Amino acid sequence: MGFSYAIQPPVFLGHYWLKRAPNLYRNNICCLDYSIAKNGFLCAYRFSGERQLFHGNLVYV
């Protein structure tokens, strides 16, 4: 994904059917769509109101 988002608050997005291991795109951009319907990952983010996202809060199975 080749975009940036310079404004806070963090943005969570989907509908990309990504195929690699879940990761943050920027410290304020998180995609949660990792192709669970095609044997990918079920992904979530443990959000506690932080302004910068932390990779350790990204959980998936």
N, C-alpha and C positions, 0 to 999 in steps of 0.2 A: 504494500500500500504506500503510495507516494504522496501523502498530503500531511499538512500540519494544522494545528489549531492553537493559536496563541492566546486565546481568551479562556479564563477560568469560568465556571467550574468544570470538573472532568466530564468527559463524554463517553458513554457506553453505546456501542453500536453492534449491528449484526447484519445478516443476509449476505455474507461474503463466502461462506462455505470454505473456509481456509483449511489447508491440508497439513500444515506443520504443527509443532507443539505450541500450545497457547503461550502468548507473550504480550507485553504491552507494546504499543507502537510509539508512544511518547509518554512522558510522565503525567499526561492528562487525557490520553486516548486509549481506550480498551475495547477491543472487539471480542464478543462473546460467542461468535458463531464459528465453530470448528467441526462442522459436518457430522454431528451425532447421527443423523439419518443415514449416513453412508459410512458407518463404522469409524467415525472420528471421535472427538472428545465432547463430553457434556461439560460445559464450562460455566463458572460463576465467579463473581468478585465479591469479597467480603468488604463492603463499603461502610466506613464509620465516619463519613463527613470530611475526610482529608482532602486537601486541595491538590496534592500531588499523589498520584497512585503509586502503589508499591507492589512489585512482582510477587512478593510473599503472600499477598492477599488474593491472588489469582489461584483458584482451585479448579481441578478438573479430574475426571475419571474416564 
